[in-house]
């Protein structure tokens, strides 16, 4: 799955093409699109390895494309050091996974051998002896626990525990993983360069670390929710369990009664492993091990937030799991970890999350007050795609650009539907070869969410949006959706062409009905997006989810909203720059898919 690699790469691509700069070292910045923009399952040789964050940062400062910032330089240096430690860690983890795979194989073989020994006893009619021994164990367990009613299935639990203890003595304890190097948690103001620096690091890990994933908060939460639904569905239907169980038990030379017993024992083992749904999701998806490759894992997580109870529960479960299994985390956020949960929800779970971050990550403030996106925009804006106010001249320019880009795309305007997460579809009224057109009310005035906007951003490299109003309390839900839409268009490096009622700076002033803030905070997910499962997960939390008095004050002050508004303004400015626009054909998933398709067509002939 392609991940947006940040504004740094647009700078890199610009340096390669710029006629005014003749001394760019092309050995540091590869002109190959697939080399600059990285993918989680992509590998490369040592010769194709990307340069480190500090090397790239210093070069861009020398070329005058970035303004030197002591905070950014410090972070780049820390990321460079982490990259060096990862090379050794990757080798250690390869050896560890080799030993772990051998241990798991031996343990499974021994487990099945023990199961078959018990099955032989049952087949020979000696099950009474086995039952008596097991009953004695159950009685001792009950005595220790006090006067406790034993629930149905306790026998299977005791059998499982006994078997696990025997396996520990026969095979030995699980191999110990090497200690992972500490990751980094970067926090600071909007536009201070956090994402740019993280993406420099992520690019440089290609060829060093085999398992790499990069997520933005919105997409990560949706993917977690979707994967939870899949795991939950498997548990309910039991299809995966039965298929695995029947594959080897049916061939055994036992009667039906003994085979049924074996099936029940196997099912119980899998039920134990599937009990904690978040852990199952973390193991199956966030770090991709489907390739069976051994080695280290890196998770880059952009804009960590705790907007609601689900985010706190999910982040705590997922992040704690991947950190405990040796994954190195590099994350960005507007807030320090201890300040994420401003409304005091699920304190115990949240504190566990903060403790895990503190144990496995170094917290670094990117302390600049300068919005470098806005600074870059002032220097480099050459072509305007943001037309305002909503008058006849703006509309004429907007329609002219629509006609030009549609003509360049070489297709016909059609209406279509595109797939969205959770099995839904979204209707696109006008589209043409990677270009789509919507009204503001169509996208932000209906109950849609980040999943819909991600689908649009992945399918269309250019998005036209007409009639964007000034945001106010009167349309706070629309404002919330619009900010999420901008986030996803930016994260996927889309070109945005739009008409608006006010300038970028005045868009979120709330002049119609006073200051704009949202008492409900930013809920990225609608009820359509599997709300039932989400509520089930929330119910599993420990304490109540009602915000504390301090939390309510935080919401009323609009602090989270102001972060989001400033981020949207900052990104809207950058999306007008030549550096950003020139990167669209290199970084957007639409063009990457086209390249892969052309390569496949060429191989076919």
N, C-alpha and C positions, 0 to 999 in steps of 0.2 A: 504494500500500500504506500503510495507516494506521500511524502510529507513536505510541507512548505519549508524551504531552507533559509528563509529570512532575507532581509534587504541587503545583507552583505554581499550576496552573490550577484545581485544586480550591479553593485559597484564593481565587482570583479569583471563581469561581462563588459561593462562600460569601459573599463580600463583597457581591455583587449582591443576594442574597436575605436577608441578615441584617437583622433589624428593629432591632438595637441600633446599627447604623452607618448614619447618614443622610447622610454627606458624601462618599460614594464618587463619584468622577468617572467616570461611565459612558462618557465619551468615550475613556477610557484602557483600559477593560476591556469589550469588546463582549459583550453577552449572547447573541449568536448562537453556537450550538454549533459550526457549521462554521468560525466565525471564530476561536474560542478554540483548538480542536483542529485542528492543521494536517496536511496530507497532502502527500507529495512532489510530486505532479503537479497540485496545486491552485494557481490563480492568483487574484489579487485586484487591485482598483484602488488608486490612491494613497489614496483616501478611506477604504478599509478597512484600511489598513496598521496593523500592531500597533505599540504603543509600544516603546521600547527597554528593555533589561534594567535599566539604572540607574534610569530613570524608574519602572518597575514596582516595583523593589526598594525604593526610597525611599518610594513610596506605601504599600506594605504595612507598612513599619516605622512610618510615621506613624500608620497605622490600628491599630497594636498587634498585627497578625497575624503579624509576624515580629520576632524580637529582633535588634537591630542587632549586626552582627558585622563587624569591620574587614576581615577576610579576604574575606568575601562581598562587601562593598562595593567592595573593590579589584577583584575579578574582574568584578563588574557594570560597573564603570567601563571596564575593559579591553575587555569585550565590546561596550559602547556605542561605544567608539572604533573597534573593528573593523567594527561595523555601518555607521558613517559612511564608512569607507574602501571598503566593499563597493559603495556606491552609485556611486562613480566607477569602480570596477573593473568593475562590470556593464556600464557604457557602453563602456569600453575593450574588454572581451571581446566585446561585440556586434559592434564594428567588426572585431576580429581574426577572429572566426568568419566574418564576411562575406568578408573577404579570403582566408581559408583555404579556404572553399568554392569561391571562384572559382579559386584556385590548384589545388585538387584536380581541379576540372572540366577545367581546361586541361591539366593533367598527364596525366589519363586519356585525353583526346582525342589528345594528342601520342603517348602510349604506344601507343594503338591504331593511329595512323597509321604509326608505325615498324614495328609488327607486320605491318601490311598491306603495307608496302613490301617487307619480307623475304618475305612470302608471295607477292607478285608475282614476285620473283626466282625463287623455287622453282617457281612455276607456269610460268615461261618456260624452265625447265631450267637455270638458272644457280646451282643450289644448290651445285655443286661449288666455285664461287668463294667462296661464303659459308662453306662448311665449311672450306676451306683457311685463310681469314682467322681463323676461330674456332680452328682447330687450332694456328695459330701463337701465338695468345694463350694457349692452354692450355699449350703447351710452355714458353713464357716463365714462366708461373705455376709450373710444375713445377720448372724450374731454380731459381727463387727459393726455393722451399720445400725444395729438396734432393731426395734420392731418395725420393719419396713416391708410393705407388700411388694412381692416380686412381680414385675410386669411380664406379660407374655414376651418371649424372645430372650429372657435372661439366660437360658441355657446356651443359646448361640453366642451371647456375649462372653460367657465364661469360657466356652470352647475357643472362641477367637483369642481371648487374652492368654489362655494356656498355650495355644499354638504359637503366639507371638513371643512368649517367653522362651519356649523351646528353640525357636528360630534364633533368638539373640545368643543363646548358648552354642548353637550349632554353627552359625554363620559368622557371628561376631556383630558388633555394633556398626551402624552406618558410618562410612568413611567421613572424616571431618573435612569440611571445605576450607581452602586457604582464606585468610582474612582479606576482605575486599578493601581496596583503597577508599578513603572517604570521598564521597561526591560533594557537589556544591549546590547550595540553595541561594540563588541570586535574587535580591529584592531591591526595589527602588522606584523612583518616579516614572511616569509615563514618558517614553521616548528617550530614556537614559542609556539605551543600548543593550539591555539584558538579553533580548531575543537574538540580536545580531551576534553577540558573543557566544551564546549557547549554540547557535547554528554553526559558527566557525568550528567549535569543538566537535559537534556531531558530524560534520563533513570530514574532519580529520580522523575520526575513529574508523572510517571505511578502510578496510585492509588490515586493521589492527584487531578489531573486535567483531566476532561473527554475528552475535545476536544484538541488533540495534533497533530501537523503536523511538519514534518521536511523535508526541501527541500534544495537541492543544487541549485545554481543559474541556471545552464543549464536546469535542469529538470523543475524548476519552470517556466522559461520563455516559455518552450515548452508546458507545461500544461496550462499556461495562454492563450497562442495562440490557443491551441486546444479548450479550453472552450469558448473563444471569438467566434470562428468559429461556435460552437454549438448554442450559444445564437443568433448570427447573423442569422444563418439559421432558427432558430425558428421564429425570427422576420419577415423574408422574407416570409416564408411559412405560418406562422400564425396558425400552427396546434395545438399547445398547447393552444392558446387563444380560438379557436373555440370549442375545446373539453370541456374546463372548462365552457365556457359560456352556451353551449347548455345543459349541465347536469342539470341545475336547471330552466332555463327560459322556456324550452319547456313544462314543466309540469304545467305552470301557466295558469289560466283561462282567458287569454286575447286573443284578435284577433291578426292576423299576424302582422298588422301594429305596434301595441304596443310592441309586442315581438321583432320586428326588432329594435325599438327605444331602448329597454332595452339592446339588444345585442351591439348596437353601444356605449351606455354609458359604458358598462362593458369593451368593447374593448379599449375605450379611456383610462380608468383607468389603464389597463395593459400596454398600450403603454407608458404612463407617467412613470410607474415603470421600464420599460425596456429601457428607453431612454439612460441611461448611462451604456454602455456595460461593462466597467471595474468594476463598482459597482455591477452589476449583477453577474459577475464572482466571485468577492470577496465573496459575500453573499452565492453563491451556492457551491463553491468548496474549497477554500483555508482552511477554517475552517469547518470541517465536522459536520453538524447539522442534517444529514438525520436520525440519530437514535432517534431524538426528545428528547435527554437527555439535561437537563439543567445544567448550570454551566459555569466555566471560560474557556478561550481559550488561548493556548500557540502556537506560531509559531516560530520555530527555522529555521533560514535562513543562510545557509553556503555560504561564499564567495560572498557577495553582490558586484555587479559590475554595471557600466553604460557604456556598450560597444558601445551602439548606441542609436538612438532616441527612438526606440521601448522600450528598457530597461528603459529609463528615464520615458517615459509616463506610461508604465505599472507599474513600481515600485511605482511611485508617486500615481497613482490611487488605486492600490491594497493595498499597505501598509498603505496609509492614511486612507482608508476605514476600514481595520481591526483594526487599532489603535483607530480610533474614536468610534468603536463599542465595545471597551473594551478588545481586544486581547492583550496579553503580548508578546512582541517581544524580542527574543534573537538572535542576528545576528553576523556573523564574516565577516571580510574583510581585505584585505591588506592595505586599505587606510582609513583615517579618513573620516567621512561623507562629510565634505566640500571640500575634495580633490578628491572625486570620479569622478567628471565631469571635467576631465583635458582638454577636447577639447571644452568646453563652449557651448555645444548643449542645446537647450531648457532651457535657464537660468531661466525663470519664473517658469516653472514646476519643475525644479530641486531644486530651492530655497524653494518651497513649501514642497518638499520631505524632504529636510534637516531640515526645521523648524519643521515638524511633528516628525522626529526622535529626535530632540533636546527636544521637549516637552514631549515625551513619553519614551525616553531611556536615560540611562547614558552612555556616551562614555568612554571607558577604553582602554588605550594603553597597550598591552601585549608586553612590551618593550625589551624582550630578543633578543640579536643578535645571539644566538645559534640556529642552526638547530637541534632540538632534534631527528628528524627522522634519520638524518645522524649519529648522535652520537650513537643512539640505534643500527643502522646497523653495525657500527664498532665493537660493543660489542658482537653482537649476530648472525651475519651471519654464518650459518652452511651449508645450502644447496643452491647452486647457480642455478638460472633459467635464468640468463642473460648471453648468450654466445657471446664472441667477441674475435678477429675480425672475419670477414667473410672468414674463411679458412676451410679446410677439417676437422680439428679436432673439431672445433666448430659445424660444420654441423653434424658430426658423433654423438656428444653428444646430440645435439638437437633432431635428429631422434631417438636416443636411448630412450630419455625421452618421446617422443611422443608415442613410442611403449609400454613403461611401463604403462603410464597413461591410454592409450586406453585399454590395457589388464585388468587393475584394474577396469575399468568402466564396464567391462563385456558385451559389446555390439559390434555391427558391425559398421564400418565406412560408413556413408551415406551422400548424399547431400540433403539439404532441404531448405525450406523458413520459415522465422519467421515474425510475424506481427510487424509493426512499427507504430508509431503515424501517424495520418492523413490518415489512411486507406492504407498505403503503405506496401510493403513487401520487405525483404532483403534476397537474396540467400546466403546460407552458403555452400561453396563448400565441406567441410569435417567436419563431426561432429559425436559424439558418446556419448550418455548419459551424457549430461552436459559438454562435452569437444568439442571445435571447433578449427579449424586451418585456418589461413588466411596468405596471403602475405601482406607486407607493402603496396605495390602498389594497391592491391585489396581494402584495407580499406581506405587508405589515398590519393589515386591517382584518385578517382572518386568523383563526386559531392554529397557526403553524409554529414551528420551533426550529432549533438548530439543525435537526435532522434534515428538514426540507432545504435549509440554506446550504448545508454541506452538499446535498445532492445537486443543487444549482451550481455551486462553485466548482464541483468536480466535472460537470458536464459542459459548462460554458466558460470559455476563456474571456469573453466580453459580455457584460451585462448592462443593458440600458434600463434606467429607472426614471420614470417621469413623475413630476408634481410632488416632490418631497416638501412637506410643510415645516414651519418652525415648530420645534418640539415644546410641549407644555404639559401641565398636569392634566389638562383636558384629554390628551391622547397619550397618557403615560405608557399604556400597554403597547401602543404602536411604536413609541420611542424605544422601549425595551427590545422589541423585535428588530427594529432598524439597527440598533447597536450590535446585536448578535449577527445580523446579516453582514454588516461591514466587517466584523471580526472574521467571518468565514471567507468572504471575498478576498480579504487581505491575506489570510493564512494560506489560501490556495493560489495566490498571485494572479487574481483576475483583473481585467481592465474594467473600470466602472465609468460609465457615461451617464450623466443625470442632469435633470433640471430641478432647481430648488427655490424656495421662497426667500432665502437669505444666504448670506455668505457662510463659508464653513465656520468661521469664528462665532457667528450669531445664530447658528442653527439650533443650539441647545440652550439658548438664553431663557426660554420659557416666557417670552414677553406677553403672550396671550393671557395666561392665567397664573402668573407668578413663577417662583422658582420651581424647577422640575426635579422631583425626586420620587421614588417609587417605594411606597410603604411595604410592598410585597417582596422587595429585593428582586434580584434577577433570576427568575426561574427559566432556565433554558429549555425545559421539557414540558410539553403539553400533556393533557390527559389522554390524547390519542396515542401517545408514545408509551404504551404499556403501563399506564398508571396503576393498574391493579397490582402488578408485580412490585412496582415501586412502593406502594403503600404497605405491602406485606413485609418488605425489607425494612421500612421505617419502623414498623411495629416491633421488630427484633432488637431495636436499640434499647439501652439500659434505662436511662432516666427520661423524663418528659422532654419534648422538643419545643416547648413554649419559650420564647426569648426572655431573658432576664430583664429587669428594669434598665440596666446599663445597655443591654442589647437593643431595647426599644428606642432608647435615646440615640443610639448609633444609627438605627434605621431612619429615625426622624431627621437626623442631621444630614442625611443624604450622602454620607461619606463614600459608600460603595458606588453609588450612582455617579458621583463626581469623578471617581477613578475611571469609570466606564465612559463617561462623556468625554473626558480629556483624551482617553485612548482613541475613541472614534474620531475626534477632531484631528489628532495627530496623524492617524492613519489616512484620513481623507486627504490631508495635505500631501503626504508622501505618494499617494496613489496618482497624483497629478505630475510627478516628476519624470523627466526623461529616463533616469536610471531605472525607476520602477517599470515604466512602460516598455523599455527595451528588453527587460527580463521576461516578459510574458511568454514569448515563444520558446524560451529556454526552460522555464520552470513550471508552466501550467500542465496539469495531468493530461489535458486534451492533446497537446502536441507530443507528449511522451508516448501516449497510446498510438498516435499516428506514426511515429518513428518505429515503434515495435511492429505495427501492422505492415509497414513498408518492408521492414527487414524480413518479416515472415513471408510476405509475398515474393520477395527476391529469392529466399531459400527454396520456395516451392517450385520455382523455375530453374 
